[in-house]
Amino acid sequence: MNKPKYIRILEHLHYGDNIRIGGAFMILDTTAEGLNKAEADVIKMYDDRNAHDGGFIKTAEKYYRRVAIVDADTLEVLRLIYPKNENIKQY
């Protein structure tokens, strides 16, 4: 297990080319497995909040160009959640 890391969720919106960045939260496991868990938690959160609108995928297709987990300090993309793009390196 690596040292803890603070991450944020970045949302790149369809309208106005705006970007929203959420508050920082800590993950204890920064390995690929830890990022997989963080990604699953983010998707579950979107599913819970947007169940009325069809869940994460339907909401993402409707409102976002991309959703990503980013480093809280540098805003480096650690994991692209939506859309899944095989050409982008996943840590």
C-alpha positions as a printed NumPy array, in Angstrom:
array([[  0.   ,   0.   ,   0.   ],
       [  1.265,   3.45 ,  -0.918],
       [  1.008,   6.592,   1.157],
       [ -2.427,   8.298,   1.191],
       [ -3.337,  10.617,  -1.686],
       [ -5.911,  13.363,  -1.989],
       [ -8.066,  13.244,  -5.101],
       [-10.909,  15.258,  -6.638],
       [-13.568,  14.582,  -9.251],
       [-13.339,  16.705, -12.398],
       [-16.447,  17.181, -14.539],
       [-16.064,  18.675, -18.024],
       [-19.558,  19.805, -18.985],
       [-21.138,  19.794, -22.463],
       [-22.565,  23.287, -22.17 ],
       [-20.283,  26.292, -22.222],
       [-17.159,  24.124, -22.088],
       [-17.169,  24.573, -18.293],
       [-15.191,  22.483, -15.822],
       [-16.262,  21.709, -12.256],
       [-13.824,  20.316,  -9.718],
       [-15.134,  18.781,  -6.507],
       [-13.714,  18.95 ,  -3.01 ],
       [-10.666,  16.898,  -2.099],
       [-10.957,  13.553,  -0.382],
       [ -8.35 ,  11.028,   0.648],
       [ -7.785,   7.516,  -0.642],
       [ -5.515,   5.225,   1.318],
       [ -4.675,   2.767,  -1.451],
       [ -3.169,   4.469,  -4.516],
       [ -2.449,   1.255,  -6.414],
       [ -4.529,   0.286,  -9.453],
       [ -6.853,  -1.668,  -7.141],
       [ -7.35 ,   1.397,  -4.951],
       [ -8.164,   3.575,  -7.966],
       [-10.573,   0.879,  -9.193],
       [-12.37 ,   1.089,  -5.845],
       [-12.415,   4.902,  -5.946],
       [-13.838,   4.757,  -9.483],
       [-16.527,   2.278,  -8.403],
       [-17.405,   4.537,  -5.443],
       [-17.705,   7.589,  -7.727],
       [-19.944,   5.725, -10.176],
       [-22.117,   4.493,  -7.287],
       [-22.416,   8.056,  -5.979],
       [-23.535,   9.308,  -9.409],
       [-25.944,   6.357,  -9.728],
       [-27.486,   7.145,  -6.332],
       [-27.777,  10.883,  -6.988],
       [-29.083,  10.497, -10.531],
       [-31.297,   7.413, -10.325],
       [-34.238,   9.54 , -11.481],
       [-32.292,  10.473, -14.624],
       [-31.134,   6.937, -15.527],
       [-27.994,   6.628, -13.391],
       [-24.37 ,   7.425, -14.134],
       [-24.09 ,   6.491, -17.819],
       [-27.299,   8.239, -18.896],
       [-26.385,  11.339, -16.877],
       [-22.824,  11.368, -18.219],
       [-24.028,  11.059, -21.822],
       [-26.487,  13.904, -21.27 ],
       [-24.34 ,  16.409, -19.335],
       [-20.594,  15.625, -19.459],
       [-17.812,  15.484, -22.011],
       [-15.663,  13.748, -19.427],
       [-15.551,  12.772, -15.773],
       [-12.177,  11.972, -14.21 ],
       [-10.42 ,  11.322, -10.936],
       [ -7.614,  13.88 , -10.626],
       [ -4.809,  14.552,  -8.172],
       [ -6.11 ,  17.175,  -5.712],
       [ -2.908,  19.243,  -5.838],
       [ -1.781,  19.065,  -9.468],
       [ -5.096,  18.207, -11.183],
       [ -3.268,  15.488, -13.139],
       [ -5.767,  12.956, -14.481],
       [ -5.315,   9.696, -12.579],
       [ -8.32 ,   7.845, -13.993],
       [-10.727,   8.765, -16.768],
       [-14.155,   7.502, -15.735],
       [-16.238,   8.776, -18.653],
       [-15.879,   8.33 , -21.538],
       [-13.751,   5.231, -21.421],
       [-11.003,   5.788, -23.979],
       [ -8.493,   3.018, -24.588],
       [ -5.914,   5.501, -25.971],
       [ -5.483,   7.319, -22.654],
       [ -3.123,   5.842, -20.085],
       [ -4.951,   4.536, -17.009],
       [ -2.831,   4.476, -13.835]])
